[in-house]
Amino acid sequence: MPAAKSDARWMDAVPLTVALWLFMLLIFLPAILSRHEDDWAGVALDSSTVLLSIGLGFALFALFRGTTEWPAMPRAILLVAATLGVALAHTTFDLIVTAWIAEHLSADWRDVPIDLSRASASLLNYVCVFSVNVALFQLSFSRRRSLTRERQLAAAQAAAQQAELEALRLQLNPHFLFNTLNAISALIVTRRNEDAEEMTDKLSSFLRASVACNPTELVPLEEELDLTADYLAIEAVRFGERLRVEIGCAPEARGIHVPGLLIQPLVENAVKYGVARSAQPVTIRIDANVDDGYLCLNITNDGGTGLPSIKTTGTGVGLHNVRRRLEALYGSRASLDARAIGTGFQARIILPIEAKRPGTARE
């Protein structure tokens, strides 16, 4: 079934049509009562034509539904012609039935006019009401169509978002592994075998933990900081006393959920451009606190050369991935600001505090 046709639903058209024509019957009921006075059989017979009206309304909807895929102009012409046709058919039926009842069943019906004046008035009334009937079909169809498109768009955005996050995850792990394996290789070349062995053991432990952490999901900040601490422990084997680590987290921030492996790429940058390029001890500090409904994460290093090749807009893998992940998950509600501070560098992440995974649609 075509998508457009599926949005023109009988379950919407039936109650709309029945309600419309029963409402019209209610409006004309005083005139019907005055026309037949105490003849209740005549009132019932006259009122029963509403069944034909409803049936013709259903026929109009069948035509409306069957032409949803047509071009707009031919379809509009056909629906206008059909509306005029059913109005003319109903008017003709009323006049013929009135004349037949007056001739064969009840002489009282002879007082009901069947002249051109009544025919013109009836035709106009039927054209107006059937037009309203078709307009209600269109209104219901447009609403359903809009909801369907919104659902399709949301599904497409969710699929695109998931694909993007998966692509970022596939970039993230090889990037870290490449740097770490290079560091282990350097330790082996310089005959620091014990350090290389310790670093390999810590890398194995870190990888086991990171495999269980899916970057497309949210994890408590406390778990994210623990995983980051494991990463820094690996780098501490490589740099020794040149790497100092301070991690501070406000108690109210520990349980807040954040994207998995969000901090690690920023810490990796701090190590690469801060510790690795400095002959002096460098402190990498991670601070987490809550401010006015937002989680604020600061990753700073106080030495090295900063990030001369990675501007605030972010062209490196680490900053670029983090920004894209934040945009995919939170839209404009989250931000990453990266800038030089003296001889060091600071990356500041601001996230909205949410009890569950952010919505899939971007803002």
Residue pairs with C-beta under 8 A, 6 or more apart in sequence:
2 68
2 69
3 148
4 68
4 69
4 145
5 65
5 66
5 68
5 69
6 148
7 68
7 141
7 144
7 145
7 148
8 61
8 64
8 65
8 68
8 137
8 141
8 144
9 140
9 144
10 61
10 65
12 140
12 141
12 144
13 58
13 61
13 64
13 65
13 137
13 140
14 58
16 133
16 136
16 137
16 140
17 54
17 57
17 58
17 61
17 133
17 136
18 54
20 57
20 129
20 132
20 133
20 136
21 50
21 53
21 54
21 57
21 129
22 50
24 50
24 53
24 129
25 47
25 50
29 47
32 43
32 46
32 47
33 43
35 42
35 46
35 111
35 112
36 42
36 43
36 46
36 108
39 106
39 108
41 106
42 106
42 108
42 109
45 101
49 90
49 93
49 94
49 97
52 90
52 93
53 90
53 126
53 129
56 86
56 89
56 90
56 130
57 130
57 133
59 86
60 79
60 82
60 83
60 86
60 130
60 133
60 134
60 137
61 137
63 78
63 79
63 82
64 79
64 134
64 137
64 138
64 141
67 75
67 78
67 79
68 141
70 78
79 134
83 127
83 130
83 131
83 134
84 127
86 126
86 130
87 123
87 126
87 127
87 130
88 123
88 126
90 122
90 126
91 119
91 122
91 123
91 126
94 122
95 114
95 118
95 119
95 122
98 109
98 112
98 114
99 114
101 109
102 109
102 110
102 112
154 360
154 361
157 360
157 361
157 362
158 360
158 361
161 328
161 329
161 360
161 362
162 216
164 324
164 328
165 215
165 216
165 325
165 328
165 329
166 216
168 215
168 321
168 324
168 325
169 214
169 215
169 216
169 261
171 317
171 321
172 215
172 261
172 264
172 265
172 321
173 210
175 265
175 268
175 317
175 318
176 231
176 264
176 265
176 268
179 268
179 272
180 199
180 203
180 234
183 199
183 235
183 238
184 196
184 199
184 200
184 203
186 238
187 193
187 195
187 196
187 199
187 237
187 238
188 196
195 237
195 238
198 237
199 234
199 237
199 238
202 230
202 233
202 234
202 237
203 234
205 230
206 227
206 230
206 231
206 233
206 234
209 227
209 230
210 227
210 261
213 219
213 223
213 227
213 260
213 261
214 260
215 259
215 260
215 261
215 262
215 325
216 259
216 260
217 259
217 260
217 357
218 257
218 258
218 259
218 260
218 356
218 357
219 257
219 258
219 259
219 260
220 254
220 255
220 256
220 257
220 258
221 249
221 253
221 254
221 255
221 256
221 257
221 258
221 288
221 295
222 249
222 254
222 255
224 258
224 260
224 261
224 262
224 263
225 247
225 249
225 263
225 286
225 288
227 261
227 264
228 247
228 263
228 264
228 267
228 286
229 245
229 247
231 264
231 267
231 268
232 243
232 245
232 267
232 271
232 284
235 243
235 271
235 275
236 243
236 245
239 271
239 275
239 276
241 281
242 275
242 278
242 279
242 280
242 281
242 282
243 271
243 275
243 281
243 282
243 284
244 281
244 282
244 283
244 284
245 283
245 284
245 285
246 283
246 284
246 285
246 286
247 285
247 286
248 285
248 286
248 287
248 288
249 286
249 287
249 288
249 289
250 288
250 289
250 290
252 290
253 288
253 289
253 290
253 295
256 290
256 295
256 351
256 353
257 354
257 355
257 356
257 357
258 295
258 297
258 351
259 325
259 326
259 329
262 297
262 322
262 325
262 349
263 286
263 297
263 299
263 349
265 317
265 318
265 319
265 321
265 322
266 299
266 318
266 319
266 322
266 347
266 349
267 284
267 286
267 299
268 318
269 307
269 310
269 316
269 318
269 319
269 345
269 347
270 284
270 299
270 300
270 301
270 345
270 347
271 284
271 301
273 301
273 304
273 305
273 306
273 307
273 308
273 310
273 345
274 282
274 284
274 301
274 302
274 303
274 304
274 305
274 306
274 344
274 345
275 282
275 284
275 301
275 303
275 304
276 304
277 304
277 305
278 303
278 304
278 305
280 303
281 303
282 301
282 302
282 303
282 304
282 344
283 301
283 302
283 303
284 299
284 300
284 301
285 298
285 299
285 300
285 301
285 302
286 297
286 298
286 299
287 296
287 297
287 298
287 300
288 295
288 296
288 297
288 298
289 295
289 296
290 296
290 353
293 352
293 353
294 350
294 351
294 352
294 353
295 349
295 350
295 351
295 352
295 353
296 348
296 349
296 350
297 348
297 349
297 350
297 351
298 346
298 347
298 348
298 349
299 346
299 347
299 348
299 349
300 341
300 344
300 345
300 346
300 347
301 344
301 345
302 342
302 343
302 344
303 343
303 344
304 343
304 344
304 345
305 343
306 340
306 343
306 344
306 345
307 316
307 338
307 340
307 345
309 315
309 316
310 316
310 319
310 338
312 337
312 338
312 339
314 320
314 322
314 323
314 336
314 338
319 336
319 338
319 347
322 336
322 349
323 336
326 334
326 335
326 336
326 349
326 351
327 334
327 362
328 362
329 357
329 358
330 351
330 352
330 358
330 363
331 361
331 362
331 363
332 363
333 351
333 352
333 358
333 363
334 349
334 350
334 351
334 352
335 349
335 350
336 347
336 348
336 349
337 347
337 348
337 350
338 345
338 346
338 347
338 348
339 345
339 346
340 346
352 358
